[in-house]
Amino acid sequence: MSRLQQRMQERAREGRKSFVAYLTAGDPNLEETPGLVAALVRGGADVIELGIPFSDPLADGPTNQRAAERALAAGASLDRILDSIATIRKTDTKTPLVVFSYLNPIFHMGFARFAERASQVGADAVLVVDLPPEEAESYRHAMQAKGLDTVFLASPTSDVARLQVINQQSTGFVYYVSRTGVTGVQSQLSDTLASEMQRVRSEVSRPVMVGFGISGPEQAVTAAALGDGIIIGSAIVKLIEEGKNPQDRVERVERFTHTIRQALDQGHR
């Protein structure tokens, strides 16, 4: 059983919801990424998604787009981010790390070479946001050959047949995109999320993490109650963007993460 699967099962046995935290690797620079990951873990995140900055991030809203621009301008690349994961693993051998990427950087490196490197540095899973599961056979085989879990997206537009394919192809968890559109902090969750999640849970046996738009404790608790856990990205990326210096960024991220973890564990609304 993989490190990611173990963590998800541990939280389920404890009766707790999993908290997946996203940041753009290399934002504002690669030197700060390990410290920001450590802050997320101290704050109570269970799993870290490390976003690979891409020049044309079509699924991302303005906050994450700006983060990708900052990271690329500071010299971030897939190769260098994999090196950063190796640095993170020198002090943290327990937290599951998910590489979150568009297809282009991984395809350019080559599935086999990427899988080899990602496995060597200590990554646990990969999510390719723009790779349909129906077209992912060679990718999946390369990841699984190196013990990397695969994560695929489901959304309000996923029909029953597609949900079944997504469930079959995902070995880590299923990322449920809670609204159509792009990433970004939202003032409220979708009005139809509860009914959508009933449909998803009837077809998906893997853990389901709800993401896209969750920005605070109340939304986190509501969304988590409908699935196995939540994913927060843009709200964390925005804190990093607003930070005045490295220490301020670390403190903001850790404080926010702790607030979400407390809410999830206590069930406060």
N, C-alpha and C positions, 0 to 999 in steps of 0.2 A: 504494500500500500504506500502511496506517495505521501510526501510531507503535507501537500495541500489536502489530500483526501483525509489524512489523519486529523488535521486541524478542524476541518468541517465536521467530522464525526465527533470529535471531542466536544465541540460547542453544542452539538445536538444532544449528546448524552447529558451534558450539564444543564440542558434546558435553556441555553442562551442563544442569542442570535449572532451570527457571524458579521463582522464589520470589515469590509474590504475598502481600503483607502488608496486613492489614485493620486499620483503626481507626475508631472512631466519630467523625465530624467534630463538632467543638464540645465534645468531652469532654477535659478538664474545662471548657474554655471555647474560644471560637473564636480567641482571640488566640494560644493555644498550638498550634493545629492545624498551621500551616505549619512550625513548628520540629520538631514530632514527625514530620511527613512527611519533613523533611530528615534526621532521625536514622535513619529507616528506610532511606532511600536510602544514606546513608553506611555503614550497617551491611551493605548488600548486597542489599536487596530490589530486584527487577526491575520490579515493578508495584505500585502502591498502590491499594487499594480504600478509598474514602471512604464510610463508612456514613452514611446520612441518618437521624438519630434519628426514631423514630416512637412514638406514644403506645401502640400496641398491637402490639408486636413478637412475634408468635406463633411465629416460627421461631427465636427467640433464647432461649438459656438465661439464667440469673440474671446472669452477668457482663455480657453485652451489654445486657440489660435495664436494669441499673443505669447503664451508660454512657449509654444513651439518655435516661434520666431526668435524669442530671446535665447532659447537653447541652441538653435542652429547658429545664431550669430556668435555665440560663445564657443562654438567649435564642437558641439555634441554630434555624435554619429553613432550608428549601431555598434560598431567595433568598440568605440570608447565607452559606451554605456555598458556593454558586456564586461569590459574591464572594471567598471564601477561596481557591478554586481559582485565581482570577485573581491573587491575591497570591502563591500558590505559583509560578505561571508566570513571575513577574518574575525569579526566580532559578533556576528549573529548567525548561528547555524540552525536556528529553529523556525524563524518566521518564513512562511511560504512567500515566494516572490514570483509574480506573474509578469511576463513581458507582454506589453500591450502595444500593438503596432498596426500600421497599415501594411498591406501586402508588399508594396514596392521595395522597401529596404530589405526585407527578408528574402524576397524573390531575387533581388540583385546579388545578395550574398550567396544564395543557393540554399535550398532547404536542408540538404545533408550537412553542409558546412555550418550553417546557423545552428542546427540542432546539436551538433557536436560541441560547438563553442558554448552554447547556452547551458548545456548539461555540465560541461567542465567547470564553468564559473559558479554554478550553484543555483541556476534558475529552476523553477519547479513546473511552470506551465506557460503556455503561450495563447494569446488571444489576438487574432488577426481580424480587425474590425470590418474590412471590406472583402473578405473571402467567404463566399457562400459555401455552406457545408456540402452541397451537392457537387461542388467543383474542387473539393479539398482532399481527395484521396491520396495523392502523392505527398502532400503536406502532412497529413495525419500520419501516414506510415513513417515518414522521416522523424517526426516528433516522438512517436511512440517507440521507435527503435532506440531512442536515447532516453527513454523513461520520462519524457515531458508530457504532462497532462495537456489536453486541448480544451479550450473554452470557446463556445459559440454563442452568438446573440440570438435572442428571440424578441419579438416586438408585438405591439397590438395588431399588426397586419399579418402575423404568422398564422397560417391555417393549421388544422389538426395534422395533416400529413407532414407539413414542414416541422411542426413541433416534435413529431416522432423522430424525424431525421436528426434534428438538433440534439435531442435526448440521446440518441444512439451514438452520435459523433463526439459528444462532449464527455470527457473522462474526469474533468475537474469539477466544474459547476456550469450552470447555464446563467448567462447574464441577461436579465430581462430588462429591456429598454422600456421604461414605463410610459413613454409618450413618443409620438412621432415628431420628427424635427431633429435639431442638433443639441449637443450638450449645453449645459448652462444652469445656473441657479434659478429656481422657480419659486414663486411665492406660495404655491400650493400644488399638491399632487393632482394627477388626473382624476376626474370625477368617476371614471369608469375602471379605475385600477383594480378595485375589489372584484368585480365581475370578470375582468380579464385574467386575474390571477387564479380564479377558480378554474377557468378553462385550461390555463397553463399547467396547474398542479395536477389536473386529471390526466395529462398526457406525459408529463416529465417526472421521471423518478430521481434524477440527479438533484443536488441542492440547487435552489433557485435564488439568485441574488438580484435584488431590485435596485436599479440605478437610473440615472438621467434626471437631474433636477432636484435631488434631495439636498437641502441646504441647512437644516437645523435639527435640533433634538426632537421636536414634535413630529415633523415629517418622517424622521428616521424611525421613530417608534411605530407610527402608523404603517409605513411601508414594510418594516420588518415583520410586523404581525401577519402580513399576507404571504410572506415567503420564508426562506431560511436565513435571510440576512439582507444587508444593504451594501451598496457601493456609493461612496461619495468621492467626487473628483473636483468639479469646478469650484466648489466652496473652499477646498483646500488650496487649489491653485491660486485662487484670488487672494488668500491670506499671504501666500508666498510673494505674489506680485506687490502687495501693499507693504510688505516688510521693509523697514528702514535699513537694516543691516543683517548680517548672518545670524546673530544672536536673537534679534527681534523676530526673524522669520521662524527660527526654531521654537521660540516661546509661543508665538501665535499658533503654530501648527499643533504643538503638544497640548496646549490649553483647549483648543477647539476639539481635538480628537478625544480628550478626556471627557469633555462635556457630552459628546455623542455616546461614548462607551457607558457613561453613568446612566444616561437616559435609556439606552437599550437594556441594561441590566436591571434597572429599577422599574422600567415600564412606565415612566412618567410621561404625561401628555401635556 
